[in-house]
Amino acid sequence: MDGHDDEMKDNMPSPTNSQKTVSDDEEIDYSVKPEFYDSDLDVKDESWVQKKRKGRASDAVLSCPACFTTLCLECQRHEKYVTQYRAVFVVNCKIGSDQVIHQKGTKPRKGKSGRQSSEIETVPAGNQTFKHVSCLVCSTEVGVIDEDEVYHFFNVLPSES
């Protein structure tokens, strides 16, 4: 190092208060209870869900995969396809009346890899008509509804009920 480098260091300004790094922990006053905190909220939420279900059991609580909006509190998991669910009572869902899917009672086709086509897997077999079901909040397609008004969900996030 020569004398020129030492002069540059001496001429550099020192950091001001606005340039100092401050941890969030130093700014939080833990002696004051947070305004929006409720230690009993989980108990209240569980009670609300049980009241909505009227004592019936559910395999999962289903949410939209895009915006996490609750779609169903009471559903039954498909016996064969474990990522699919069916339900009768739903919330925050809209039925697409413009598109109708017709499913014929044909044998499932085999794909290139030897397994069944995913289109066949997503809807129950039989000679039925289905309508698309989407999330009311973000319009993500989450399943279909059949003629008997049973919802078949295949694009959802399940969580333990």
N, C-alpha and C positions, 0 to 999 in steps of 0.2 A: 504494500500500500504506500502511496506517496502522500504528500501533504495536501494535494488537491482533493482526494477522497475524504479526508478528515474535514476539510472546509465545507464540503457538500452536506455531510451529516449534521454539522453544526447549524447550517442554514435551513434545514428541513423543519417545518412547523410541527409542533406537538399536537396530538389529537385533542379535539375539543370534547365537551361532554356529549354532544350529539353523535360523535364517532365512536364512543366507547360501547362495547358489547355488554348488554345487561341481560341477565337470565330472567326468564319469566317467573321462576321461583322467588327471585328477589322482589318482584313487584306484587306478589299475591299475599294478602293478609289472611293467614289461616285462622286467626282468632275470631273472624266474623263468618257466620254461617252463610253460604252462598244463597242468593235470592231465589233461584229457581230449583234448588235441591229438595227432593222429597225422599227420605229414606224408606218410606212405605210404598213407593210407587210400584215396585214389582208385585207386591201383594195386591194392590188395587187393580193392576192390569190383569193379573191372573183371575181375580174375582170377576172382572168384567167379561173375560173370555168364557169362563165357566157359565155365567148367566146367559150369554149369547148361545152357547151350545146346549143349554138346558140339560146338562148332565150326560150328554152323549160323548163318546170317545172319538178321537180323531187320530189318523196316522201321522198327520203333519199339519203345520200352518203353512200355507202357500203364499209366496210373494212374487212380485214381478221381477224378472232378472235384470231389467234395465234401471228401474227407479225404486225398487224395494217396497212398493206399495203393497199392503196386504190385500190378497185376492180371495182367500178362503180360509176359514177357521176350522172347518169340519170336512174332511175328505177321506177317501179310501184309496190306498195304494193298489196299483195294478198287480195281479198275482205274478205275471210273467215279466212285464217290463217295469222294473222297479223305479224308473224315473218318471213314470206316468201316474196320474191320479184321476179319480172321478169324484164329482160332487154335485149336490143339488142346490145348496145354499151358498151363494157367492156374494162378494162385495167388490166394488170398484172395477167391474167388468162391463164391457159393452159388446153387444152382438152385432156383427157386420151383416146387415141385411142385403148388401149388394152382391155378395159372393156366396154361392151355394155349392157344396161339394157333394157329389153323388158317389156313394160307395156300393159297388156291386158285390154280391156274395161269391166272389171267385176265389180260387186258391191263390195264396200269395206267390208272387214271382220271385225267382232266385236272382240275386244280383251277380256282379262279376266275381265277387269274393265268395260266393256260395251261400251267403246269408240272405235273409228276406229283405225286401226293399223297405227303406225307412218310411216311405209314404204309407205302406200297409200297416206298419207298426204304430203309427201315430193315431189311427182311428180304429175303433172296433169293427170286426167283420160283420157282414150282413148287408141286406139291401136297404140302405138307409140314406137319408139326406142330412148333411151337417152344415152348420154356419160357423164362420170364423169368430173367435172370441179374442178380444184385445183388452189391454190394460186401459182403464178409463183415463188415467193420468197422462201416460206417455204414448199410448197407442201401439205398444209392442204386442205382437201376436203371441198369445199364451196357450191357446188350445182351440177346441171346437165345442159346439153344443149340438146334440142330436135331436131327433123329432120328439123324444120323450122328455125333453128339457133337462137332460143330464149333461153336465159339463165334463169334458175330457181334457185335462191339462197335461201338456207335454213339454212346455217351455216355461218352467217355473223354478223358483228356488224354494225347496222345502226346508222347514226347520222343525225341531222337536216341539211337540205340543204338550 
